[in-house]
Amino acid sequence: MEEDTREPARSGDDTLFYSSYMQIQDPLVASVRSEAFGEDIGQFSWTTADEMRRFFRMLELGPESKVLDVASGSGGPSLFMARSTGCHVTGVDITYSGIQTANEVAASLGLTSQALFERVDASGPMPFDDGAFDAIICIDAIDHFMDRVSLFKEWYRVLRPGGRILFTDPIVVTGLLEREEIITRSTSMGIFVFTPAGLNERFIEAAGFPSPHVEDVTDNIVLVSSKWRQARANHAGELAELEGRTTYENFQRFLATVHRLASEKRLSRMLYVASKPA
């Protein structure tokens, strides 16, 4: 059977979000990322290299660890994880362009024995054995999943006893939101699910995990959104030519809205860590 390379259905102005997977090695895009994040690990989220290193420690990753990265995108953070800890990573994402780019970058870095990326719709059953992984990570992408109890039950299944899950939710509702703010905040990012505070904890426990460790990590969004917007403004002419003027301006407006809502703690970014009973 011929492989289906169609991308999933999109909503809103998703052009930049999906095309970014194919532009990860573009010199201009890489330059903007370096200015925005300080240390470029190929991320298109709100995480930084230092934060990721902290996550690796929380998951106790090492050369023997087998990690599942859910919604791995174009693979930058996954490959950074493999290089930093020596672990073996399986990344899954629904986008063909993300998986293709991630495997190409893995090959260019000589990491194909440590990192494999597969096109999988993680909202349903995944093609992995029970207890196949020591850890599961999902950074700033849980908002693309609606049925979280089923999602977390599948994580529970493929996680070994004593293994850990770690994910961040960047759009936990912790204040009042205006209609236009919701529209702007959810533009350019595919399927989007806003989560009221406290619900993720209930979903995690409903899937069989004990009560999770929860932290507010909104400050990373405040920092990254500001620096990312300024970095893009520093290259406004070149980016407008690459993306198109309308897409460039829409993404700048998006980043400004992200910064305001995070600064005012009306939308928060929360970290969740839970262990499967041994």
N, C-alpha and C positions, 0 to 999 in steps of 0.2 A: 504494500500500500504506500502511495506517495505521502510524504510528510505534509501535514497541514501547517502552512506557514502564515496563515491569516492571524492578524492581531485581534484581541477581544474587542467587543463593542465598546465605543467610547462615548462619553458624555461631556458637554462643555467644550472649552478650548483646551484639548488635550495634546495639541501638537508638540509643545516644548517638552512635556513630560515624557512622551514616548520617543521622540527623536533624540532626546538626550542620551538614550542607551547606545545609539549608533555614533554619537559625537564624543564619546568619553575620551578618546585619544586625540581629538582635535586640539591643536596647540592653543588656540584662543580659549576654548572651553576649559582646558587644563590650567591656563594662566588665571582665569577668573576663579576657579576652584581653589587654587593656591592662595590667592588674596583673601578669599572668603573664609576658608577653613584653617589656614595656617599650614597644616600638613595635609597634602592631597593624598587621599587613599581611594579616590574614585567614587566618592560618596555623592548622592543626590538626595540627601535627607538632612536632618538636623543634628546629626552626630559628628563628633570630632575624633581624631585619632586617639587623643588622651582618654576620652570617654569610652571608646571601644576597648582600649587596654584595660580599663577598670572593669568593663563587662567580662572580659576574658578571665580576669582574676576571680570575679564572682562565680563564674561557671567552672573554675578550676581546670582550665583547658591545658593540655599538654600533648606531646607527640602521639600518645596512645588514644587520644580522644577522637570520637566520631561525632561530627556536628551536622545538624540539619539547619540550613538557613532558609527560612520561609520568606518568599517574596524577595529574592536575592537581587533582583534588578540586573544591572550590568556587571555585578560581581565584585566591585571594588572592595567593599568591606569584607566580603568572604575571603578574598585572596589576601588581604591584609591580615586576617585572622590566621590563615594557613601559614603565612610567612612569619608571623610574630610568635606563634605558639607551637608550630610544627604539627598541628592537628590535621585531620582529614575532614574536608568539608564537602557536603552535598548541597548545592544550592538549587532551589526550585522557584520557578516564576512562570506566570501565565503568558508572558510576552515572548514571542519568538526572537525579536531583535535583542532583548535583554540576554537571553540564553546564548544566542549566537555570539554576541560581543563578549560575554563572560568567558566562554570556552576559548575564543580567540586570544583574549588577554592572558588566560591561564597558560596557554601554549607558548605565548611569547615570553612569559616569565619562567618557563620550565617547571610549572606546577601541576601538570596534568596528572601526575601520580598522587597528588594531594587534594586536588579540587576538581569536582565534576559538577556540571550544571545541566539540569534536565527541565524540559518544559512540562510542568505539572500544574493542574488547577488544584491548589491546596485547599480550596473550599469543600472538596469532596474527599473520598477515600484516596490515599496516596499509595503508590506502588512499592512500599517498603515493608519488610518483615516486622513482626512484633519485637520490641526491644532492640531495634537496629541502631539506635543512637544514644550517645552519652549525654548529649545536650541539644536543645533546640533554641534557636535565636530568631527574633523577628524585630527588626529595627524600623520604627516609624512607618509600618505598613499594615498593622493590625486593623486600621481604619478602612481597609479594602475588603473586610470580611464581615458579613452580616450575622450569620448563624454561628456565634462564637462557642456555644456549648458543644456543638458537633465538631467544630474545629479543634477545640481543646481536648475533646475525647480522642480524636485522631492523634493528636500530639501525645497524649497519655499512652496510647497503644504502641506507637513506634519508639517510645522512650524506654530505656532499660530501668529496672528498679533502682532507685537511688539517683537517677539522672535528674537534671534540672532544666527548666524552661526559663527564658528571659525574653521579655519583649517590652517595647515602649509604645504607648498610645499618645500621639501628638495632638489629639483633638478631643480631650475630655472636657465636657462642658462644666465650668465652675463659675459661671456668671451669666448675666443677661446678654443676649446677642440680638442685633438688629438683622432684619431680612437681608439687606444688602451686604452686611458683613459675612453672613453665612454663605451667600452666593459667591462672593469674591474669594472667601477662604477655601471653598470647595472647587474652584475653577482650576483647570490645568492639571488635575490629579486623578483622573479616572473615577471609578466607583468610590464613593466616600460615605462613611458612616460615622456620625457624631455620637459619642457615648456619654451619657450622664455619669457623674462621679459615683463610684461605688458599684457600678454594674459589672465591670471586669472582674472584680473580686468574687462576686457571686457566680459568674460564669466559670471561673477557674475551679472553684470548689464544687460546682455542679458536675464538672468533668472528672472528679475524683481526687484532685490535688488538695492538700491541706491549705490553710489560709496562707496567701502569698505575702512576701515582703513587698511593700509598696513605698516608692519614693517620688517626690515631686522633682522632676528634672526639667522644668520649664525654662530655667535660666539659659539652657543651651539654645533654645529657640530664640530667646531674646538676643543673645549674642550673635548667633549665626545669621539670623534674618537681617540684622542691621549690616553686618559685614558683607553678606552676600549681595545685598542691594547696592551698597557702595562700590563693591568690586565690579558689578555689572555697569554701574554708572561711569566708572573709570574707562570702560570700553564700549560706551554707548553706540558710537557710530559703527564699529565693527560688528557688534552683536545685532544691531538693527538690520544690517546687511545680511548676516547669517540667518537670523530668525524671521525677519520681516518686522517692520516698524510696529505694527499692531500687536504682534506676539511679544515683542520686547517690552512695550509699554504695559501690557496686561500683566506680565510677570513682575514688573517693578511694582505695580499697584498691589498685586498679590502679596509680595514680600512686605510692603508697608503695612498691609492689613494684618498679616501674620505677626509682625513685630508689635503692633498696637494691642492686639488681643492677648498676646502672651505677656506683654509688659504689665497689662492691667489685670492679669490672671483671670480673664473671662473664659479663655480657652487654655487649658493646661496640658503639659506633656508629663505623663506619669510612667514610671518604671515598675514592672512587676516581675518578681522572681519566685518560683515555686519548685519544690522537689517532689518527685514521685516516691511514695513510700518504698523503702528497701524490702 
